[in-house]
């Protein structure tokens, strides 16, 4: 696995010209603190995210003909907190974290807290082997629309996009995990997963023809392809 800054990929550099870091056993970032990593992320949340990803992956590999939409039983609040934990591990020494980072950290440390209205977590099938991890970037869906502040976690077979206080005018066809949380979201419910009309591979980190993106230092792309 080779790790790149997202700019190297979005700038369409040839693979041989990219400066990446090679990892023999997968990409590793510095962990959040031992208590957060062990008592919260590892013990309470990650297993739910792993089970969801494995179940979706097995489902995709097992069928030839698939419906447009299917459902999976999950505890959505635990998945949200797992995603937040992995995003916070990017730039782990960043202090202050900002309002979005503080809100995500508070949720990771409080498993019984309801998901606040200012954090929106969208999910979709991501049928690609490369991985994308982004902590805070800005983008415009179209020029003239309000800017969106987002964090992203994408790995086969799932993609997650977190938005901070999106404009009420923002519209998307993606499902939102918040909508399936009962209380803190620790109870299992069936959530829908769309198998057709998926976002493009580089959504949302790459600008559309009518939009723009602005990335900082904590935007990463990891590829399984071996470099020449």
CORDAKA-V815645 format. One record per residue. N is the residue number from 1. RES is the residue in one letter. OMEGA is omega in radians with two decimals (999 if undefined). BURIAL is 1 if it has 9 or more other C-alpha atoms within 8 Angstrom, else 0. D_FIRST is the distance of its C-alpha to the first C-alpha in whole Angstrom. Layout:
N_RES_OMEGA_BURIAL_D_FIRST ; N_RES_OMEGA_BURIAL_D_FIRST
This chain:
1_X_3.14_1_0 ; 2_X_-3.09_1_4 ; 3_X_3.12_1_7 ; 4_X_2.86_1_10 ; 5_X_-3.02_1_13 ; 6_X_-3.12_1_15 ; 7_X_3.12_0_18 ; 8_X_-3.11_1_16 ; 9_X_-3.10_1_15 ; 10_X_3.09_0_18 ; 11_X_3.07_0_20 ; 12_X_3.05_0_19 ; 13_X_3.03_1_18 ; 14_X_-3.10_0_17 ; 15_X_-3.08_0_13 ; 16_X_-3.11_0_15 ; 17_X_-3.13_0_17 ; 18_X_3.08_1_14 ; 19_X_-3.12_0_13 ; 20_X_3.05_0_10 ; 21_X_-3.10_0_8 ; 22_X_3.08_0_6 ; 23_X_-3.07_1_5 ; 24_X_-3.06_0_6 ; 25_X_3.11_0_7 ; 26_X_-3.11_0_5 ; 27_X_3.13_1_6 ; 28_X_3.02_0_10 ; 29_X_3.03_0_13 ; 30_X_-3.06_0_17 ; 31_X_2.88_0_18 ; 32_X_-3.02_1_22 ; 33_X_-3.04_0_25 ; 34_X_3.13_0_25 ; 35_X_3.13_0_28 ; 36_X_-3.07_1_26 ; 37_X_-3.07_1_23 ; 38_X_-3.04_1_25 ; 39_X_-3.08_1_28 ; 40_X_-3.05_1_27 ; 41_X_-3.09_1_23 ; 42_X_-3.02_1_23 ; 43_X_-2.99_1_26 ; 44_X_-2.90_1_27 ; 45_X_-2.98_1_25 ; 46_X_-3.13_1_21 ; 47_X_3.12_1_23 ; 48_X_3.10_1_24 ; 49_X_3.13_1_21 ; 50_X_3.14_0_19 ; 51_X_3.12_0_23 ; 52_X_-3.14_1_23 ; 53_X_-3.14_1_19 ; 54_X_-3.14_0_20 ; 55_X_3.11_0_23 ; 56_X_3.13_1_22 ; 57_X_3.12_1_20 ; 58_X_3.13_0_22 ; 59_X_-3.12_0_25 ; 60_X_-3.12_0_23 ; 61_X_-3.00_0_23 ; 62_X_-3.02_0_26 ; 63_X_3.00_0_28 ; 64_X_3.07_0_29 ; 65_X_-3.09_0_32 ; 66_X_3.05_0_31 ; 67_X_3.09_0_33 ; 68_X_-3.10_0_32 ; 69_X_3.02_1_32 ; 70_X_-3.08_1_31 ; 71_X_3.12_0_31 ; 72_X_3.09_1_29 ; 73_X_-3.13_0_31 ; 74_X_2.92_1_29 ; 75_X_-2.95_1_30 ; 76_X_3.14_1_29 ; 77_X_3.11_1_30 ; 78_X_3.09_1_27 ; 79_X_3.11_1_25 ; 80_X_-3.11_1_26 ; 81_X_3.07_1_26 ; 82_X_3.10_1_22 ; 83_X_3.12_1_21 ; 84_X_-3.12_1_23 ; 85_X_3.14_1_22 ; 86_X_3.08_1_18 ; 87_X_-3.13_1_19 ; 88_X_3.10_1_21 ; 89_X_3.04_1_18 ; 90_X_-3.09_1_17 ; 91_X_-2.98_0_20 ; 92_X_-3.12_1_21 ; 93_X_-3.09_0_24 ; 94_X_3.08_0_25 ; 95_X_-0.04_0_29 ; 96_X_-3.10_0_31 ; 97_X_-3.02_0_28 ; 98_X_-3.07_0_31 ; 99_X_-3.12_0_32 ; 100_X_3.13_1_29 ; 101_X_3.12_1_27 ; 102_X_-3.14_1_31 ; 103_X_3.11_0_31 ; 104_X_-3.14_1_28 ; 105_X_3.13_1_28 ; 106_X_3.13_0_32 ; 107_X_3.12_1_31 ; 108_X_-3.08_1_28 ; 109_X_-3.11_0_31 ; 110_X_-3.05_0_33 ; 111_X_-3.11_0_33 ; 112_X_-3.14_0_36 ; 113_X_3.09_0_36 ; 114_X_3.12_0_36 ; 115_X_-3.09_1_34 ; 116_X_-3.09_0_35 ; 117_X_-3.07_0_36 ; 118_X_3.06_0_34 ; 119_X_3.14_1_31 ; 120_X_-3.08_1_30 ; 121_X_-3.13_1_27 ; 122_X_-3.08_1_26 ; 123_X_3.13_1_24 ; 124_X_3.03_1_23 ; 125_X_3.10_1_21 ; 126_X_-2.98_1_18 ; 127_X_-3.10_0_17 ; 128_X_-3.05_1_14 ; 129_X_3.09_0_10 ; 130_X_-3.07_1_9 ; 131_X_3.11_1_10 ; 132_X_3.11_1_12 ; 133_X_-3.06_1_14 ; 134_X_3.02_1_17 ; 135_X_3.06_1_20 ; 136_X_2.92_1_23 ; 137_X_-3.13_1_24 ; 138_X_3.06_1_27 ; 139_X_3.01_1_27 ; 140_X_3.06_1_30 ; 141_X_3.07_1_31 ; 142_X_3.06_1_33 ; 143_X_-3.13_0_35 ; 144_X_3.09_0_38 ; 145_X_3.12_0_37 ; 146_X_3.12_0_36 ; 147_X_3.11_0_33 ; 148_X_3.06_1_30 ; 149_X_-2.96_1_28 ; 150_X_2.88_1_25 ; 151_X_-2.98_1_22 ; 152_X_2.99_1_19 ; 153_X_-3.12_1_16 ; 154_X_3.08_1_15 ; 155_X_-3.13_1_13 ; 156_X_0.10_1_14 ; 157_X_-3.00_1_17 ; 158_X_3.00_1_18 ; 159_X_3.12_1_19 ; 160_X_3.06_1_21 ; 161_X_3.10_1_23 ; 162_X_3.08_1_25 ; 163_X_3.12_1_28 ; 164_X_3.10_1_30 ; 165_X_-3.14_1_34 ; 166_X_3.10_1_34 ; 167_X_3.06_0_37 ; 168_X_3.14_0_39 ; 169_X_-3.12_0_39 ; 170_X_3.14_0_35 ; 171_X_3.08_0_35 ; 172_X_3.08_0_32 ; 173_X_-3.14_0_32 ; 174_X_3.04_0_29 ; 175_X_-3.12_1_30 ; 176_X_-3.10_1_30 ; 177_X_-3.14_1_29 ; 178_X_-3.04_1_32 ; 179_X_-3.09_0_35 ; 180_X_3.10_1_34 ; 181_X_2.98_1_34 ; 182_X_-3.02_0_38 ; 183_X_3.14_1_38 ; 184_X_3.11_1_35 ; 185_X_-3.11_1_33 ; 186_X_3.11_1_33 ; 187_X_-3.13_1_35 ; 188_X_3.08_1_34 ; 189_X_3.07_1_34 ; 190_X_3.11_0_33 ; 191_X_-3.13_1_31 ; 192_X_3.06_1_31 ; 193_X_-3.10_1_28 ; 194_X_-3.11_1_28 ; 195_X_3.13_1_27 ; 196_X_3.12_0_28 ; 197_X_-3.10_0_29 ; 198_X_3.08_1_25 ; 199_X_3.06_0_24 ; 200_X_-3.10_0_22 ; 201_X_-3.06_0_18 ; 202_X_3.04_0_18 ; 203_X_-0.06_0_21 ; 204_X_-2.98_0_22 ; 205_X_3.12_0_20 ; 206_X_3.13_1_21 ; 207_X_3.02_1_25 ; 208_X_3.13_0_27 ; 209_X_-3.10_0_30 ; 210_X_-3.07_0_32 ; 211_X_-3.10_1_30 ; 212_X_3.04_1_28 ; 213_X_3.13_1_25 ; 214_X_-3.07_0_25 ; 215_X_3.03_1_22 ; 216_X_-3.07_0_22 ; 217_X_-3.05_0_20 ; 218_X_3.09_1_18 ; 219_X_-2.99_1_16 ; 220_X_3.06_1_12 ; 221_X_3.13_1_10 ; 222_X_-3.08_1_6 ; 223_X_3.05_1_6 ; 224_X_-3.11_0_5 ; 225_X_3.11_0_7 ; 226_X_3.14_0_8 ; 227_X_3.12_0_10 ; 228_X_999_0_13
